[in-house]
């Protein structure tokens, strides 16, 4: 079975080689699956492309995709659409989620036959390390809003950048996803739930990245606007 690991990146040349060597080392010990590592670069202006090509040459990475337009959601959607793997998974290059969660994430689809598997930092059994109180507050508040807007979702943590999909099952969902930024994580899961796809939530060990470039305020505004728009679409049965 072929598994594609997708890493959306923007100007990550300083950490790219180190992090992806860690990933390759980890998956090389898993013999049951054929892993592919894909870098999808959405508009980097540093040495990301050069380093990616070197990683391909040394067989650390299998594919490098480039998009001139920025947008994490756009990058992930593009990479999934280009994939021919059985299972597609994406995670953030900072590897905040412990790699030991990767195999159970994949096997919940490969063996347990879920359509989707998502990492959760807010489910019972998860372990979050070093997260600032403001980020913890905004994350929990956001997920409470989701439960208010979409009580049918029954998802503890929409935003964790650690997800896997049966590629065949997720393609129909992708056609309906419109957000190209950070709300992508929420939109794809809510639409999938609305289409009755089965979703497994995996409690994960997650370590906060103190150097994250994510802006809390702008992301929160984008997420709230996205929730309102998506709620209107569902009410009007556009989806």
Secondary structure, DSSP 8 states (H G I E B T S, - for coil): -EEEEEEEESS-TTTHHHHHHHHHHHHTT--SSEEEEEEEEES--SSHHHHHHHHHHTTS-SEEEEESS--HHHHHHHHHHH---SEEEEE-TT--B-TTHHHHHHHHHHTT--SEEEEESSSTT-EEES--HHHHHHHHHHHHHHHHH-TT---S-S--SEEEEEHHHHHHHHTT----STTHHHHHHHHHHHTT--EEEEE-EEE--TT----HHHHHHHHHHHHHHHHHHHHTT--
